């Protein structure tokens, strides 16, 4: 790419906004030129606005420190200086829907980490290795919005990344019933242990709205486009329990699966190791060379050993074995703020750019 695209980050001071900033440092295609946040941060430099709340392990990039934070509500002003925006705003669902649509109507593509538009019928919700064809719904959305360039695309919830890719790799064996228990890191709530000391040595067996997302969003990934909208798949049936655990980064899932077709453990492992998608074929900048790794050791995957596989963009799977009630069970692990949040959105933006939408 001869000239980098100019990028704005909406909600730039929060944890996911910070992750966008960190991931986009020295990106070959994109350059962060605009940071926007709430009115209380507007007018300060990014460094001043974040203060001592920088939550990434790597230092704040020099290139963004002196950027003056803009008011995210001044849509036309923010949109004027960018080619597209990433959205990580912290607002109510209705407010997010409205503001993301307002940006799209300024002819600014919006790639969102938020959940507000995940069920808007003509908004694609995409994991690029799983359902890149859902971007084909964008022309229908543009027609509704009355735009030439502007649209909204979203990525799914972080909780499903550790098992939806696995079930996709096994699609030909027709999984039809799935039980999943997810053990979710505190960064999924935008927290560190400094912010949330009561999580140390503790688990909380409830994460608001998470179980519904974990059960339903994979079905939308596997859905089809009909009459200009995405219609979710009917199967497999998924039931989920979601638990918050004292881990900083990394969502782990314990998953049980029933298949309609007879399949061996060796076949399932082979499918995982061979699984790849359009990002790997196009060698997109953020694409992991290997999307899914299978680990043979009995005590893997582990957060400390495996969460950063492929720079946090890969999925780690282990402990695949036959089950006495279901056909097979396994453990999956994904990085919730990289693949599950900002990194997944960056990969979507790269594919949208490669396809000419951005």
VMD Tcl script that draws the C-alpha trace (Angstrom):
set ca {
  {0.00 0.00 0.00}
  {1.60 3.26 -1.19}
  {-0.06 5.59 1.29}
  {-1.37 4.58 4.71}
  {-5.08 5.02 5.43}
  {-5.91 7.59 8.11}
  {-7.62 5.98 11.08}
  {-9.67 7.38 13.95}
  {-10.26 5.56 17.25}
  {-13.62 6.25 18.92}
  {-13.41 5.57 22.65}
  {-9.62 5.77 22.45}
  {-8.96 6.14 26.20}
  {-10.63 2.88 27.33}
  {-8.98 -0.53 27.50}
  {-10.03 -1.68 24.01}
  {-9.23 1.75 22.59}
  {-5.76 1.44 24.12}
  {-5.39 -2.03 22.59}
  {-6.23 -0.54 19.17}
  {-3.54 2.11 19.72}
  {-0.96 -0.54 20.68}
  {-1.79 -2.90 17.81}
  {-1.75 -0.14 15.18}
  {1.71 1.14 16.10}
  {3.82 0.74 12.93}
  {0.93 -0.93 11.05}
  {1.87 -1.19 7.35}
  {-1.56 -0.07 6.05}
  {-3.12 2.09 8.78}
  {-2.02 5.16 10.73}
  {-3.83 6.54 13.80}
  {-4.30 10.26 13.17}
  {-7.38 10.97 15.32}
  {-8.35 9.90 18.83}
  {-11.83 10.67 20.16}
  {-13.41 10.09 23.54}
  {-15.96 11.55 25.95}
  {-16.29 15.32 26.41}
  {-14.38 15.11 29.71}
  {-11.25 13.95 27.82}
  {-11.68 16.27 24.84}
  {-9.08 19.03 24.49}
  {-6.39 17.14 26.43}
  {-3.48 15.38 24.80}
  {-3.94 11.61 24.62}
  {-1.17 11.19 27.20}
  {-2.92 13.60 29.59}
  {-6.37 12.08 29.03}
  {-5.19 8.53 29.77}
  {-2.93 9.61 32.65}
  {-2.02 6.64 34.85}
  {-4.73 4.45 33.28}
  {-2.56 3.02 30.45}
  {-3.29 -0.71 30.75}
  {-1.12 -2.25 28.01}
  {2.10 -4.16 28.75}
  {3.93 -2.15 26.06}
  {4.59 1.60 26.44}
  {2.20 4.15 24.96}
  {3.34 4.79 21.35}
  {5.13 8.13 20.98}
  {3.12 8.94 17.84}
  {-0.17 9.25 19.77}
  {0.99 10.89 23.00}
  {0.56 14.46 21.74}
  {-2.58 13.90 19.67}
  {-5.34 16.14 21.04}
  {-8.38 14.11 22.02}
  {-11.52 15.11 20.12}
  {-15.09 14.98 21.39}
  {-16.53 11.74 20.01}
  {-19.97 13.39 19.78}
  {-18.72 15.96 17.24}
  {-19.22 13.45 14.47}
  {-18.66 15.61 11.39}
  {-15.50 17.15 12.87}
  {-13.97 13.78 13.81}
  {-14.94 12.14 10.52}
  {-13.47 14.97 8.43}
  {-9.86 13.91 9.01}
  {-10.03 10.13 8.62}
  {-10.58 7.41 6.03}
  {-12.37 5.14 8.52}
  {-12.83 4.64 12.27}
  {-12.59 1.85 14.82}
  {-15.33 2.09 17.45}
  {-14.78 1.14 21.09}
  {-17.05 3.70 22.73}
  {-18.44 3.16 26.22}
  {-22.09 4.19 25.97}
  {-25.54 2.62 26.20}
  {-26.50 0.28 23.38}
  {-28.96 2.79 21.90}
  {-26.35 5.57 22.04}
  {-23.78 3.34 20.34}
  {-26.23 2.39 17.59}
  {-27.00 6.04 16.95}
  {-23.43 7.33 16.96}
  {-22.02 4.53 14.79}
  {-24.78 5.10 12.26}
  {-24.10 8.85 12.38}
  {-20.44 8.23 11.49}
  {-21.44 5.86 8.68}
  {-23.77 8.52 7.25}
  {-20.80 10.92 6.97}
  {-19.41 8.38 4.44}
  {-16.98 7.03 7.05}
  {-16.70 3.23 7.33}
  {-17.06 2.07 10.94}
  {-15.40 -1.13 12.16}
  {-16.83 -1.73 15.61}
  {-15.81 -3.73 18.64}
  {-19.18 -2.98 20.27}
  {-22.17 -5.30 20.50}
  {-24.87 -2.75 19.61}
  {-25.11 -3.57 15.90}
  {-24.33 -7.30 16.05}
  {-27.97 -8.16 15.37}
  {-28.77 -5.33 12.96}
  {-29.91 -7.49 10.02}
  {-27.78 -5.83 7.31}
  {-24.65 -5.27 9.44}
  {-22.02 -8.00 8.92}
  {-20.61 -9.58 12.09}
  {-17.44 -11.29 10.95}
  {-14.53 -13.47 12.01}
  {-12.55 -13.20 8.76}
  {-11.51 -16.87 8.73}
  {-15.10 -18.03 9.31}
  {-17.60 -15.88 7.38}
  {-15.90 -13.29 5.14}
  {-18.79 -13.69 2.66}
  {-21.03 -11.77 5.10}
  {-19.32 -8.56 3.96}
  {-21.45 -9.03 0.81}
  {-24.40 -7.61 2.80}
  {-22.73 -4.17 2.94}
  {-24.22 -2.88 -0.36}
  {-27.72 -3.54 1.05}
  {-26.81 -1.64 4.22}
  {-25.45 1.29 2.20}
  {-28.71 1.44 0.29}
  {-30.63 1.68 3.57}
  {-28.29 4.35 4.93}
  {-28.17 6.26 1.65}
  {-24.37 6.18 1.55}
  {-21.70 5.59 -1.08}
  {-18.76 4.70 1.22}
  {-20.16 4.68 4.75}
  {-21.20 1.47 6.50}
  {-20.85 -0.42 9.78}
  {-19.15 -3.79 10.23}
  {-18.67 -5.51 13.60}
  {-16.78 -8.39 15.13}
  {-18.46 -10.88 17.50}
  {-18.17 -11.28 21.25}
  {-14.80 -12.26 22.71}
  {-16.26 -15.28 24.53}
  {-17.00 -17.29 21.37}
  {-13.52 -17.05 19.82}
  {-12.19 -20.03 21.75}
  {-14.78 -22.48 20.38}
  {-16.64 -21.10 17.32}
  {-13.54 -21.46 15.07}
  {-13.13 -25.05 16.30}
  {-16.74 -25.95 15.50}
  {-16.34 -24.27 12.10}
  {-13.32 -26.45 11.34}
  {-15.49 -29.48 12.14}
  {-18.55 -28.34 10.18}
  {-18.53 -31.28 7.73}
  {-19.07 -33.70 10.65}
  {-22.27 -31.80 11.54}
  {-22.03 -30.81 15.20}
  {-25.62 -30.46 16.40}
  {-25.49 -30.06 20.18}
  {-22.89 -28.11 22.15}
  {-22.37 -27.39 25.85}
  {-19.75 -24.76 26.69}
  {-18.47 -23.30 29.94}
  {-16.28 -20.22 29.50}
  {-13.77 -18.99 32.06}
  {-13.30 -15.33 31.20}
  {-10.49 -12.90 32.00}
  {-11.08 -9.64 33.85}
  {-9.78 -7.54 30.93}
  {-13.01 -8.56 29.21}
  {-14.68 -6.18 31.67}
  {-12.09 -3.49 30.90}
  {-10.39 -4.12 34.26}
  {-6.98 -4.94 35.68}
  {-6.31 -6.38 39.15}
  {-5.42 -2.86 40.27}
  {-8.96 -1.74 39.31}
  {-10.67 -4.86 40.61}
  {-8.78 -6.22 43.66}
  {-11.78 -8.29 44.80}
  {-11.21 -10.56 41.78}
  {-7.92 -11.84 43.20}
  {-8.46 -15.42 44.37}
  {-12.13 -15.19 43.38}
  {-14.55 -16.28 40.67}
  {-17.90 -14.70 39.83}
  {-20.44 -17.07 38.22}
  {-22.23 -14.33 36.30}
  {-21.35 -11.96 33.44}
  {-24.34 -9.90 32.33}
  {-25.60 -10.81 28.85}
  {-22.64 -13.06 28.13}
  {-24.42 -16.39 28.05}
  {-26.99 -15.21 25.50}
  {-24.18 -13.85 23.29}
  {-22.16 -17.06 23.66}
  {-25.13 -19.19 22.64}
  {-26.50 -17.08 19.78}
  {-23.64 -15.23 18.09}
  {-21.98 -18.36 16.61}
  {-25.28 -19.07 14.84}
  {-25.14 -15.64 13.19}
  {-21.55 -16.32 12.04}
  {-22.79 -19.51 10.35}
  {-25.87 -17.80 8.88}
  {-26.62 -16.91 5.26}
  {-27.56 -13.76 3.38}
  {-31.17 -13.78 2.16}
  {-32.95 -10.77 0.65}
  {-30.26 -8.36 1.82}
  {-30.11 -9.46 5.46}
  {-28.23 -12.09 7.44}
  {-30.37 -15.00 8.63}
  {-28.81 -16.99 11.47}
  {-28.22 -20.73 11.28}
  {-30.57 -23.04 13.16}
  {-27.94 -25.44 14.47}
  {-26.02 -26.52 16.41}
  {-27.96 -25.86 19.59}
  {-25.55 -24.25 22.06}
  {-25.98 -23.83 25.82}
  {-23.45 -21.91 27.87}
  {-22.30 -20.96 31.36}
  {-19.95 -17.94 31.64}
  {-17.72 -17.42 34.67}
  {-15.35 -14.54 35.49}
  {-12.00 -15.86 36.75}
  {-8.88 -14.21 38.24}
  {-6.91 -14.06 34.97}
  {-5.86 -10.81 33.28}
  {-6.00 -11.88 29.60}
  {-7.35 -15.04 27.99}
  {-10.77 -16.68 27.78}
  {-10.77 -20.46 28.23}
  {-13.69 -22.71 27.22}
  {-14.54 -26.29 28.21}
  {-16.73 -27.63 25.40}
  {-18.76 -30.80 24.80}
  {-20.01 -31.69 21.30}
  {-22.37 -34.19 19.66}
  {-21.92 -34.94 15.93}
  {-24.38 -36.37 13.42}
  {-21.52 -38.06 11.53}
  {-19.08 -40.62 12.87}
  {-15.64 -39.10 13.29}
  {-12.33 -40.06 14.88}
  {-10.13 -38.00 17.18}
  {-7.39 -38.07 14.53}
  {-9.74 -36.63 11.90}
  {-10.82 -33.83 14.24}
  {-7.22 -32.88 15.07}
  {-6.27 -32.93 11.40}
  {-9.12 -30.54 10.56}
  {-7.97 -28.13 13.26}
  {-4.38 -28.13 12.06}
  {-5.38 -27.65 8.42}
  {-7.99 -24.97 9.03}
  {-7.28 -21.61 7.42}
  {-9.23 -18.87 5.73}
  {-9.05 -15.85 3.47}
  {-6.74 -13.87 5.84}
  {-4.11 -16.62 5.58}
  {-4.50 -16.89 1.80}
  {-4.14 -13.11 1.38}
  {-1.39 -12.91 4.03}
  {-3.11 -9.94 5.67}
  {-0.79 -8.02 8.05}
  {-2.52 -9.12 11.27}
  {-3.43 -12.64 10.13}
  {-1.88 -15.49 12.12}
  {0.09 -17.88 9.92}
  {-1.67 -20.68 11.84}
  {-5.18 -19.86 12.98}
  {-5.61 -22.90 15.27}
  {-2.92 -24.93 17.02}
  {-3.61 -28.30 18.63}
  {-1.52 -29.12 21.71}
  {-0.93 -32.76 22.66}
  {0.12 -32.21 26.28}
  {-2.48 -33.09 28.92}
  {-2.02 -29.74 30.71}
  {-2.42 -27.45 27.68}
  {-3.62 -24.98 26.60}
  {-2.68 -22.75 29.54}
  {-3.12 -18.99 29.71}
  {0.47 -18.29 30.77}
  {1.94 -20.50 28.04}
  {-0.46 -20.08 25.14}
  {-2.55 -16.89 25.25}
  {-0.06 -15.01 23.05}
  {0.07 -17.69 20.34}
  {0.49 -15.93 16.98}
  {0.72 -12.54 18.77}
  {-2.65 -13.23 20.41}
  {-4.40 -13.76 17.05}
  {-4.35 -17.57 17.10}
  {-6.59 -20.09 18.89}
  {-5.15 -22.87 21.07}
  {-6.95 -26.19 21.53}
  {-6.14 -29.24 23.63}
  {-7.51 -32.15 25.68}
  {-9.66 -33.45 22.84}
  {-11.07 -36.79 23.91}
  {-14.14 -38.98 23.69}
  {-16.86 -38.28 26.26}
  {-19.23 -40.62 28.09}
  {-22.32 -38.46 27.48}
  {-21.37 -36.37 24.43}
  {-19.22 -37.56 21.52}
  {-16.14 -35.42 22.21}
  {-14.92 -32.71 24.57}
  {-12.05 -30.22 24.34}
  {-10.50 -27.12 25.88}
  {-10.10 -23.91 23.83}
  {-8.22 -20.70 24.60}
  {-8.19 -17.29 22.91}
  {-6.81 -13.84 23.73}
  {-9.91 -11.83 24.55}
  {-8.60 -8.30 23.90}
  {-6.48 -9.19 20.85}
  {-8.30 -11.80 18.70}
  {-11.47 -11.30 20.74}
  {-11.58 -7.51 20.50}
  {-9.26 -4.97 18.89}
  {-7.14 -7.47 16.94}
  {-10.20 -9.12 15.45}
  {-11.50 -5.71 14.38}
  {-8.14 -4.76 12.83}
  {-8.16 -8.01 10.84}
  {-11.71 -7.20 9.65}
  {-10.53 -3.75 8.54}
  {-7.61 -5.30 6.66}
  {-9.95 -7.65 4.79}
  {-12.40 -4.83 4.09}
  {-9.48 -2.82 2.67}
  {-8.28 -5.76 0.56}
  {-11.83 -6.18 -0.78}
  {-12.15 -2.46 -1.64}
  {-14.81 -1.55 0.92}
  {-12.38 0.80 2.71}
}
mol new
graphics top color blue
foreach p $ca { graphics top sphere $p radius 0.5 }
foreach p [lrange $ca 0 end-1] q [lrange $ca 1 end] { graphics top cylinder $p $q radius 0.2 }
display resetview
